[in-house]
Amino acid sequence: MADYYALLGVPRNASNDDLKKAYRKLARELHPDATPGDAAAEDRFKQVAHAYEVLSDPETRARYDRFGERGVGGAGANMGEGFGAGGLGDLFDAFFGGGGSPFGGGAPRGPAGPPRGQDLEVIADVAFEQAVFGATVPVTVRTALRCEVCNGSGAGAGTKPVTCSECNGRGQVQRVRQSLLGQMVTSSACTKCGGFGKVVVTPCPTCNGDGRVVTDKTYQVDVPAGVDTGSTLRLTGRGAAGPRGGGVGDLYVHIRVAEHERYRREHDDLVTDLPVSIAQAALGTRFTLPTLDGDEEIVVPSGTQPGREFVLRQRGVPRLKGRGRGDLRVRVRVVVPTKLSDFETELLKKLADSRGEEVHSEHGLLSRFKSAFQ
């Protein structure tokens, strides 16, 4: 480990105030919350913290000046652990006013008051056509609603919550303890009022003093055109109410789209198979295709090959993040008959003979196989 004075960037005759100023500056620059993912910065931060711990105490500083690192337990000894049970967080409490890390990494210590309600999640089952064109669907969720009897205060009729005598309405209590750096002040939620700052003396009998009741609630959700399974809609202020008048959370609606009997979705396109017979593919035909927008006529020209696509522009899914719609793609699937009558077999044989194609019917092969064993 480098020289402790060099780590802090101060001369060996630096005063305690100089040490503190140097450490505060480096701590802000190197703290893990300011340099997320930078292992080198985090390691140097720990070294700087250990150096300050040693040099800020007159006794350990004198041992370091005389014996070096051996006089204070070696490099990195108890690094990050010599600041009491709270570790480095207590050091920041002492320097930066009890708010945890100066970069927001510590636990927030806001003003007293009821907390915000929880965010909730629910799955909305949506029909295929509703996902394509948009719709309004109901969703029911188990949630906490503000108690109408006490209007969310939690107090019984004719009474009000009173200011907590333990924390004087702050919702937090401060404790002072001694450390290597002198007196340290830590804050924690008041155990008497639970951090609310007020105490309900006479609870509301409907909500038992919580200020909210648990029930099922149905909301009408506007599903935009173009959503798909996995899409999530956020309904602000439709989550659970906070206790005793606290804010309301949000409701996250996860979309699950049902399958369609004919169509499937590929991104913003709709895809369907068009089964045609061998004769229809060879000679051509016409089909009336029922689409989500109405009937469309599909002309299959003679000589159509399996897998050919007919594309109907702007007949697909509306683009959720953009303009226009995808396409409707109709893929030809030639269906080969599995059972033929004798008449149909003869017709296909004549067709094969006329085209010079060699065929072996299953019936002929089976007859020759049987005759071989007679």
Secondary structure as UniProt FT lines:
FT   HELIX           4..8
FT   TURN            12..13
FT   HELIX           16..30
FT   TURN            32..34
FT   TURN            36..37
FT   HELIX           39..55
FT   HELIX           58..67
FT   HELIX           68..72
FT   TURN            75..83
FT   TURN            85..87
FT   HELIX           88..95
FT   TURN            96..98
FT   TURN            102..103
FT   STRAND          120..126
FT   HELIX           128..133
FT   STRAND          135..146
FT   TURN            148..152
FT   TURN            157..158
FT   STRAND          162..163
FT   TURN            165..169
FT   STRAND          172..179
FT   TURN            180..181
FT   STRAND          182..189
FT   TURN            191..195
FT   STRAND          198..199
FT   TURN            205..209
FT   STRAND          212..223
FT   TURN            225..226
FT   TURN            229..230
FT   STRAND          232..235
FT   TURN            236..237
FT   HELIX           243..245
FT   STRAND          251..257
FT   STRAND          264..266
FT   TURN            267..268
FT   STRAND          269..277
FT   HELIX           278..283
FT   STRAND          285..291
FT   TURN            292..293
FT   STRAND          294..300
FT   TURN            302..303
FT   TURN            306..307
FT   STRAND          309..312
FT   TURN            313..314
FT   TURN            320..321
FT   STRAND          328..335
FT   HELIX           342..354
FT   TURN            355..356
FT   HELIX           362..371
FT   TURN            372..373
//
